[in-house]
Amino acid sequence: MKKLIVLAMSFVLLNHVPAIASTVEWTLKSMTFEGGGSAKGFFTWDTSSQTVDSWSIDIVGASNAEFPPFTYSDSLLNHGVDLVSPLGFDIVQFRSEVPGTSQGRILRLGVSNFDSLNTPISKLFLIEDRPRDAGLLPFVPGGFIECKNCFPVRYAQTAGFLSATPTVVPIPATLPMLTLSITALGFWRKKKILH
């Protein structure tokens, strides 16, 4: 009987180990630029390779000559993503060549560190770094900027954040059946001993 219980418990443990998501889908929230316009969309973070797998981010709203509506996407030619680690924080940088020009367009999101992207939470606030006049890689409250080869720059107006919903790991279908079987076996064994 002890062997049967040990075997059953081993089976339960092996089949009930929660699956760890290998990717986390982050949605951009509350990302409005000074002068109007906002960034909306998502990117998928691969937790094992610590890279961005896919992305689709639309720059929408108020249009101006420097920053018309635009889409950053892994499905478009000449689009890419860089992971940059300057002084004390990390940057996820989406980039693209602007069709018909030699200028690139860049959207930078500041995060405390790339490991923070491994765990889905409802609000992961972007990092606020240097003031505008501090030189290279400026961030203002909000933790994100958009630029063309990083001049001119369009700054954040609101405190942006990322949001990801944790995925629910379902109970394996075999677990209730196994529990019921073990319970029935126990009652059968007890009944057999009593008679």
HELIX and SHEET records of a PDB file:
HELIX    1   1 LYS A    2  ASN A   15  1                                  14    
HELIX    2   2 PHE A  114  LEU A  117  5                                   4    
HELIX    3   3 ARG A  132  ALA A  134  5                                   3    
HELIX    4   4 THR A  174  LEU A  194  1                                  21    
SHEET    1   A 6 PHE A  70  SER A  73  0                                        
SHEET    2   A 6 THR A  51  VAL A  60 -1                                        
SHEET    3   A 6 SER A  38  ASP A  46 -1                                        
SHEET    4   A 6 THR A  23  LYS A  29 -1                                        
SHEET    5   A 6 PHE A 161  SER A 163 -1                                        
SHEET    6   A 6 LEU A 124  PHE A 125 -1                                        
SHEET    1   B 5 HIS A  79  VAL A  84  0                                        
SHEET    2   B 5 ASP A  90  GLU A  97 -1                                        
SHEET    3   B 5 GLY A 104  VAL A 111 -1                                        
SHEET    4   B 5 PHE A 144  LYS A 148 -1                                        
SHEET    5   B 5 VAL A 153  TYR A 155 -1                                        
END                                                                             
